[in-house]
Amino acid sequence: MAVEIPYVRDIKFDYGACDEVSPLIRRVVAENPSAFTYMGTGTYIIGHGEVAVVDPGPMIGAHVEALLRALEGETVSHILITHTHSDHSPAAKPLKALTGAQTYAFGPHGAGQKHASDDVQVEEDGDMEFVPDVEVRHGDIIEGDGWTVECVYTPGHTSNHMCFALQEEKALFSGDHVMGWSTSVVSPPDGNMEQYMASLRLLLERDDEIYWPTHGPAIKDPKPFVRAFIAHREDRERQILAQLEAGRTRIQDMVPIMYAAVDKRLYPAAARSVFAHMEHLVARGLVRVDGKPTLGAEYRRV
């Protein structure tokens, strides 16, 4: 079964420019394009005069300078962080130093993991230095001059992923939870497929009219988009179960078949996505494994 994902790919970004994308929102895109960031990290500015910045982006000097040019003559009152991957939060440090604005996020990298402890496991791409000035939770309201933001907790891509909903425009800054060009990477141990699927379904209960993802263009009809993402993940589960029934019991043997149309250089990321699905299948009793699920374990269909 093939699932159609309504990706939008025909968009160009002018690096360093500040684009006014709505009456209350402007965007500056970092020049860090890649197989995981599309055309680059989109940093958003909310409001005029006294503003909030969403996801300042990577520690790239030219991007920080472009962001400061866009903010010239204005006061930054809030810095909002969707999550702490290295292409989202590092530039909060110089922006905070230059503006004095406080940072708002769910917590440090790995903060949302169940039973989190000092030895919590996280992936290498995490911004381990970031600690928010203000920890926010689902449903919290952040108010500024002419704008109101609701915090929408959406763990899955990372355990500390928080979307931000601009109430005046029914617009959701969806971070990497829902991107405009690809499905989100869910990579254990900090990524969790059960949480990711629950977070997608949470969005279907909301009345947001447009999403502004950190990577890719705006999503102007979000609910069909989210439903397609859910269907895509459910289809991946069926593929994994079919692979097990065909006698392929290890993730490394499944990936070349399941992702035959994908560049082989992306196989390691694909394997981690399959691993996330496998954890979810084991937790639901649909797949068995001796001991704890691991990337190299041997699995069997129940």
RAKA-V856900 format. One record per run of one state. SS is the DSSP state (A for helix, B for strand, O for the rest). FROM is the first residue (numbers start at 1). LEN is the number of residues. If there is no record, write none. Layout:
ss=SS from=FROM len=LEN
ss=SS from=FROM len=LEN
This chain:
ss=O from=1 len=17
ss=B from=18 len=5
ss=O from=23 len=2
ss=B from=25 len=5
ss=O from=30 len=4
ss=B from=34 len=1
ss=O from=35 len=3
ss=B from=38 len=1
ss=O from=39 len=3
ss=B from=42 len=5
ss=O from=47 len=3
ss=B from=50 len=5
ss=O from=55 len=6
ss=A from=61 len=10
ss=O from=71 len=4
ss=B from=75 len=6
ss=O from=81 len=4
ss=B from=85 len=1
ss=O from=86 len=6
ss=A from=92 len=8
ss=O from=100 len=2
ss=B from=102 len=4
ss=O from=106 len=20
ss=B from=126 len=1
ss=O from=127 len=7
ss=B from=134 len=2
ss=O from=136 len=5
ss=B from=141 len=4
ss=O from=145 len=2
ss=B from=147 len=7
ss=O from=154 len=8
ss=B from=162 len=5
ss=A from=167 len=3
ss=O from=170 len=1
ss=B from=171 len=5
ss=O from=176 len=17
ss=A from=193 len=12
ss=O from=205 len=5
ss=B from=210 len=4
ss=O from=214 len=5
ss=B from=219 len=1
ss=O from=220 len=2
ss=A from=222 len=24
ss=O from=246 len=4
ss=B from=250 len=1
ss=A from=251 len=8
ss=O from=259 len=5
ss=A from=264 len=20
ss=O from=284 len=3
ss=B from=287 len=3
ss=O from=290 len=8
ss=B from=298 len=4
ss=O from=302 len=1
